[in-house]
């Protein structure tokens, strides 16, 4: 995350999380926990990664950031694929695609299509 160094990303992301929470900035918190989830995923801590990615999606739903929800669900699909749960990954890809289409999020639609081809 920070110059490609997931381990080094931890402290700045934790600080960003604290500051965003203090400010009540749910959008920024959603981004920070998403990236912490990616850090956990890279370290092979898939349960922790899933919890963080789910929290990001929850926050994005709460504030009505639909394109962000689609991106978050796509990240959960990638996590499911990494965990070897192809059926769950496909179901999440379907959900991400539907949300992205509704939001007009063309980039996320392309990412979802690419992820589906890689499954």
ChimeraX attribute file (.defattr): number of C-alpha atoms within 10 A of each C-alpha:
attribute: neighborCount
match mode: 1-to-1
recipient: residues
	/A:1	14
	/A:2	11
	/A:3	7
	/A:4	8
	/A:5	10
	/A:6	17
	/A:7	13
	/A:8	13
	/A:9	16
	/A:10	17
	/A:11	10
	/A:12	12
	/A:13	20
	/A:14	14
	/A:15	12
	/A:16	17
	/A:17	21
	/A:18	14
	/A:19	14
	/A:20	18
	/A:21	15
	/A:22	11
	/A:23	11
	/A:24	11
	/A:25	12
	/A:26	18
	/A:27	18
	/A:28	19
	/A:29	24
	/A:30	26
	/A:31	22
	/A:32	23
	/A:33	24
	/A:34	24
	/A:35	21
	/A:36	24
	/A:37	27
	/A:38	23
	/A:39	23
	/A:40	22
	/A:41	22
	/A:42	13
	/A:43	12
	/A:44	13
	/A:45	13
	/A:46	19
	/A:47	14
	/A:48	16
	/A:49	25
	/A:50	21
	/A:51	16
	/A:52	23
	/A:53	28
	/A:54	21
	/A:55	18
	/A:56	29
	/A:57	25
	/A:58	15
	/A:59	20
	/A:60	24
	/A:61	15
	/A:62	13
	/A:63	11
	/A:64	12
	/A:65	14
	/A:66	19
	/A:67	22
	/A:68	24
	/A:69	26
	/A:70	29
	/A:71	25
	/A:72	25
	/A:73	27
	/A:74	27
	/A:75	26
	/A:76	25
	/A:77	28
	/A:78	24
	/A:79	22
	/A:80	20
	/A:81	20
	/A:82	15
	/A:83	15
	/A:84	11
	/A:85	13
	/A:86	15
	/A:87	13
	/A:88	17
	/A:89	25
	/A:90	20
	/A:91	14
	/A:92	23
	/A:93	25
	/A:94	18
	/A:95	18
	/A:96	27
	/A:97	24
	/A:98	14
	/A:99	21
	/A:100	25
	/A:101	15
	/A:102	12
	/A:103	16
	/A:104	13
	/A:105	17
	/A:106	13
	/A:107	12
	/A:108	22
	/A:109	21
	/A:110	13
	/A:111	16
	/A:112	27
	/A:113	14
	/A:114	11
	/A:115	18
	/A:116	16
	/A:117	8
	/A:118	8
	/A:119	12
